[in-house]
Amino acid sequence: MSDSSSCPIPLSDRWRWGSRQAISFLMEQGVDNPDILTLGAGLVDSETLPVEEVGQLVADICSDPVEGRAALQYGSTPGSPRLRAALLKHLAALEGCTPEELGISANQMLLTTGSQQLLSLLCEVLFNPGDIAFVAAPTYFVFLGTLAGVGARAIPIRSDEHGMVIDDLDREIARLAEAGELHRVKLIYLVSDFENPSGICLSAERRQQALAVAQKWSRQQRILILEDAAYRELRYSGEPIPSIWGFDRDRQHVILAQTFSKSFSPGLRVGYGVVPADLAGPLADRKGNEDFGSAHFNQHLLARALESGVYHRHVARVRRAYTIKRDAMLAAADRYFSDIPGVEWVHPDGGLYVWMSLPTEIPTNFDSPLFKHATTAEQVMYVPGYLCYTGPIEERPRHQMRLSFGVLEPGLIDEAMKRLAIAVRKFVGT
Ligand SMILES: Cc1ncc(COP(=O)(O)O)c(C=O)c1O
């Protein structure tokens, strides 16, 4: 008899393509190592999480047996009609128009398990292995893993202080068209507000230009823009910039992904997408195969939060708290890093991150001497910048760090930055 216990499990290519993503390691570090001061994990500020508000909302839902039962029942795959209606109003306020002027129906809104699920569903319905998505360099590293997981090719496009350089994108698509590969081009991924990791906003001009490029090259098939607006409501200074989605008047090219994770609570895992009418069905089909609906109770809770004004009061409070933290991090960067030659950082108007570049001879990778020293001797952690680029590791920039001001309170942000500067100084000029 053969020993079946030694037979390997025949895992799929999709598993292999998407395996070993850094996000899980980073989340574990943040949660499992309470002694490390973490500037790494993208967790939100615990102090401002809406514990009392959620307690009251739960009590309100459950005090009405009819609503309580409805909320505790399965919902529909695209999500609660009540929350979708409330979100149309909310989106209209963000877009500066009336819900009617949005020019969409509630059917074009899909409620998902965090916005991450929308990103993932979209990749599932759009990409065959070898199809192409354009991403900014650097960009949100979890999405790079999602693209890898479906075998998509992520082509990086240079970014400057105004976001992705759209002229470069145009040239790259022209090159692919020349090579007969235009049919492979499916998606342009843009984190329009306070990009994770760089904190940069795509300028209004570039937003319009990106849409024009997607329209221009939609010859054989439509090229979509995924506008990931996860940090849209976390602006602390400067004027809001109209969304790319808002410029797309015929609602054909842009998928807008937003989330309650950063502005209310990531633990509720509710995100939403507004999608072209002919994409709503395919996404719902896919979602039907995965979970046939995200947490229905949480959708009821958020509908109540929006309808009652609890949500808006909370976002205002969160913004005030993060403004203080952002300022604490920037002040600490000035205090501890400004005299280290070759160190630069972005001053973000919102979001959760400060993007710092070290002299190119100081790598920041997981296996770099700096990362080891910072996490052991100095007990401070950051996200190594190379994770936010695509392509062979040896060819990626390796001297940058994403520093999150989300988790720590202002005093500890200062302490963490001080420790990080001590660690960096050890390697300057080596
Ligand atoms: C740019 C960006 N998009 C999407 C997400 C996904 O967030 P969630 O699934 O919690 O909505 C995140 C989370 O950090 C993010 O930074």
The ligand as an SDF file (V2000), in Angstrom:
LIG
                    3D

 16 16  0  0  0  0  0  0  0  0999 V2000
   -5.1030   52.2990   -1.3160 C   0  0  0  0  0  0  0  0  0  0  0  0
   -5.9300   51.2920   -0.5860 C   0  0  0  0  0  0  0  0  0  0  0  0
   -6.9430   50.7040   -1.2310 N   0  0  0  0  0  0  0  0  0  0  0  0
   -7.7000   49.7880   -0.6380 C   0  0  0  0  0  0  0  0  0  0  0  0
   -7.4820   49.3970    0.6640 C   0  0  0  0  0  0  0  0  0  0  0  0
   -8.3620   48.3310    1.2360 C   0  0  0  0  0  0  0  0  0  0  0  0
   -8.9990   48.6950    2.3870 O   0  0  0  0  0  0  0  0  0  0  0  0
  -10.3440   48.0000    2.8840 P   0  0  0  0  0  0  0  0  0  0  0  0
  -10.4310   46.6430    2.2680 O   0  0  0  0  0  0  0  0  0  0  0  0
  -10.2070   47.9460    4.3600 O   0  0  0  0  0  0  0  0  0  0  0  0
  -11.4500   48.8750    2.4270 O   0  0  0  0  0  0  0  0  0  0  0  0
   -6.4390   49.9870    1.3820 C   0  0  0  0  0  0  0  0  0  0  0  0
   -6.1530   49.5690    2.7640 C   0  0  0  0  0  0  0  0  0  0  0  0
   -5.2160   49.9580    3.3940 O   0  0  0  0  0  0  0  0  0  0  0  0
   -5.6360   50.9610    0.7430 C   0  0  0  0  0  0  0  0  0  0  0  0
   -4.6080   51.5480    1.3590 O   0  0  0  0  0  0  0  0  0  0  0  0
  1  2  1  0
  2  3  1  0
  2 15  2  0
  3  4  2  0
  4  5  1  0
  5  6  1  0
  5 12  2  0
  6  7  1  0
  7  8  1  0
  8  9  2  0
  8 10  1  0
  8 11  1  0
 12 13  1  0
 12 15  1  0
 13 14  2  0
 15 16  1  0
M  END
$$$$
